Amino acid sequence: MNKIIFLLSILLIIILCSSSYENFSQEDEKKLNETVEKSETKILSILKNIIENNKNFQVIQGPIGPDGPQGPAGSDGIIPPSLIFNKDSSNKIMTSQDEQSTTKDMCNYVYMSHNSNDKFPNNNSKWNIVEGDPGYRKIQSVEKPENCLSYDDTNKVFLAHCEDETYHSNWKYTTNNQYKAEDIKDTINKKCLSIGSIEENRKNDCSIPNTIDNILRLDECKEDNDKQIWTF
């Protein structure tokens, strides 16, 4: 920085001298112009060097200013649509029945279907994990976004309206990758999302095709039960 000030001072003196004397000889004037040009070139080179690499001539930094106001609190957004797998059936994915609606909520059943060729399937196999009541998650259908994976007091699992007070759609995601039902009824306390066989009466009432051999339901939570271990 001192070097810059010195050179600028020299240049200023030369300019002042050149403007103060008018009776220079042509040779003196030529030498003076050459000196001015060289000085200008040198200063421009130094300034360019400062711009390109300020490590050589560091400008003195002023004091740090006060902290700005705190920004708004963040929130948990929607995780991108996911496929949900089960440890017991790693080649299958959680899927809802294809119909857009049924007259019975329990017939909006959910089961594990084959994920052929690992291709991303239709929307009935895509899910959004969204925020539920404090400390809980909801599993929202991409095909039917107004519906969430729900359960009733008889341990049946199906799609129902996310805010339907007749059923329950809050899930506690545990450290061992289980989805635990909310402990609000004795019949579903300590119950986790699991894969089970289809009850005969439900199969008939809901016209579940013979090609489907499983259904999601609530069962007693057990850490060593692979049918209750879920991954995305």
Secondary structure, DSSP 8 states (H G I E B T S, - for coil): -HHHHHHHHHHHHHHHHHHH-----HHHHHHHHHHHHHHHHHHHHHHHHHHH-TTSS------------------------B--EETTEEEEEEEE-SSS--SSGGGSBEEEEE-GGG----GGG-EEEEE-STT-EEEEESSSTTEEEEE-TTSBEEEEETT-TTSB--EEE-TTS-EEE-S-SGGGTTEEEEEE---HHHHHHTT--TT---EEEEEE--TT-GGG-EE-
